[in-house]
Amino acid sequence: MQELLDYRQQLLVRCAAVADDLRQAAQSLPPAGWHSAALPNQPSPHQALARFNAIETQLLQPSLEILLNEEDSLLPVFSTRDWLQTDYRPDEPWAALLESCLAAHAEMLKPLQALPPARWSVAARHPWHGVRTLQWWVEQGLCYAEEALQMMIIQN
């Protein structure tokens, strides 16, 4: 059990640290690099950061809220493909996007800091992913943050 508790603590530490990494990478990215993908079929840094922000605010935060406060619930659906086609704003300034993203990420982490161990295993059903635990959703959030970070690092 201690290994699981240690893993969760390290997960929270990395989730907090990725915010600083995102800020540093964003500030060192040349302006011309924001809207071009360094690799074929990959998002640009701007797209990756905007997608992470949308996932945080439209999927992860609502899902965690449900997982922490409701039982036997259905989690929301968020289609990144639909979002990219209808809601992505390429003209949104990267600095404003970054601040919005980091604020949403910090807000998501707040209730997790003092979460009792048993609450990490609470689960709910998602239409696409099936039954998933709160821990799984936190891990997914970190994956999207790391992806946005990698798109910025590759572009540097």
C-alpha positions in Angstrom: 0.0 0.0 0.0 2.9 2.4 0.8 4.1 2.1 -2.8 0.7 3.2 -4.1 0.6 6.1 -1.7 4.2 7.1 -2.8 3.2 6.8 -6.4 0.2 9.1 -5.9 2.3 11.7 -4.1 4.9 11.6 -6.9 2.1 12.0 -9.4 0.9 15.2 -7.6 4.5 16.5 -7.4 4.9 16.0 -11.2 1.5 17.5 -11.9 2.6 20.6 -10.0 6.1 20.7 -11.6 4.8 20.4 -15.1 3.2 23.8 -14.7 6.6 25.4 -14.2 8.0 23.4 -17.1 5.2 24.6 -19.3 5.9 28.2 -18.4 9.6 28.0 -19.0 9.2 26.2 -22.3 6.5 28.7 -23.5 8.7 31.7 -22.6 11.7 30.3 -24.5 9.7 29.4 -27.6 10.3 31.8 -30.5 7.1 33.5 -31.7 7.4 31.9 -35.1 7.4 28.4 -33.4 3.9 28.7 -31.9 1.9 27.8 -34.9 4.1 25.3 -36.8 4.4 21.6 -35.9 7.9 20.3 -35.7 6.7 16.8 -36.6 4.2 15.7 -39.3 0.7 14.9 -38.1 1.5 16.5 -34.7 -0.2 19.6 -33.2 1.6 22.9 -33.1 2.7 24.1 -29.6 -0.3 26.5 -29.7 -2.7 23.7 -30.6 -1.3 21.4 -28.0 -1.5 24.0 -25.2 -5.0 25.1 -26.2 -6.1 21.5 -26.3 -4.7 20.8 -22.9 -6.5 23.9 -21.6 -9.8 22.8 -23.1 -9.4 19.3 -21.8 -8.6 20.6 -18.3 -11.6 22.9 -18.2 -14.2 20.9 -20.2 -13.3 17.3 -19.3 -10.9 16.9 -16.4 -12.3 19.5 -14.0 -15.9 18.4 -14.5 -14.9 14.7 -14.2 -13.0 15.2 -11.0 -15.8 17.3 -9.6 -18.2 14.4 -10.3 -15.8 11.8 -9.0 -15.3 13.7 -5.8 -18.9 14.6 -5.1 -21.2 12.1 -6.8 -21.6 8.4 -7.0 -22.5 6.2 -9.9 -22.4 9.0 -12.4 -21.7 9.3 -16.1 -18.7 11.5 -16.9 -18.8 14.2 -19.7 -17.6 13.6 -23.2 -15.1 15.9 -24.8 -14.1 15.4 -28.5 -10.7 17.0 -29.3 -11.5 16.6 -33.0 -14.8 18.5 -32.7 -13.2 21.1 -30.4 -10.4 21.7 -32.9 -12.9 22.2 -35.7 -15.3 24.5 -33.8 -13.7 26.1 -30.8 -10.0 26.3 -31.4 -8.8 29.9 -31.7 -5.4 30.1 -33.4 -5.3 33.9 -32.9 -5.6 33.6 -29.1 -2.3 35.1 -27.6 -0.1 32.3 -26.3 0.6 34.2 -23.0 -3.2 34.5 -22.2 -3.6 30.9 -23.2 -0.8 29.8 -21.0 -2.1 31.7 -18.0 -5.6 30.3 -18.5 -4.1 26.8 -18.8 -2.0 27.1 -15.7 -4.8 28.5 -13.6 -7.1 25.7 -14.7 -4.4 23.1 -13.9 -3.8 24.6 -10.4 -7.5 24.6 -9.7 -7.7 21.0 -10.7 -4.9 20.0 -8.3 -6.3 21.8 -5.2 -8.8 19.2 -4.1 -6.3 16.4 -4.7 -3.6 17.7 -2.2 -5.4 16.4 0.9 -7.4 13.6 -0.7 -7.8 10.5 1.5 -6.3 7.4 -0.1 -9.6 5.7 -0.6 -10.9 8.6 -2.7 -8.3 8.0 -5.4 -10.0 4.8 -6.3 -13.5 6.2 -6.7 -14.7 5.5 -10.2 -17.3 6.6 -12.7 -18.3 5.6 -16.1 -17.2 7.5 -19.2 -19.0 6.8 -22.5 -15.8 6.2 -24.4 -13.3 5.1 -21.8 -15.6 2.9 -19.6 -15.3 2.8 -15.8 -12.2 4.8 -14.7 -10.8 5.9 -11.4 -10.0 9.4 -10.2 -6.3 8.4 -10.3 -6.6 7.4 -14.0 -8.1 10.9 -14.8 -5.3 12.6 -13.0 -2.8 10.5 -14.9 -4.5 11.5 -18.2 -4.3 15.1 -17.3 -0.6 14.8 -16.8 -0.2 13.0 -20.1 -1.9 16.0 -21.9 0.3 18.5 -20.0 3.4 16.5 -20.9 2.3 16.4 -24.6 1.9 20.1 -24.7 5.3 20.5 -23.1 6.9 18.1 -25.6 5.5 20.1 -28.5 7.1 23.2 -27.2 10.5 21.6 -26.4 10.6 20.0 -29.9 9.9 23.3 -31.5 12.7 25.1 -29.5 
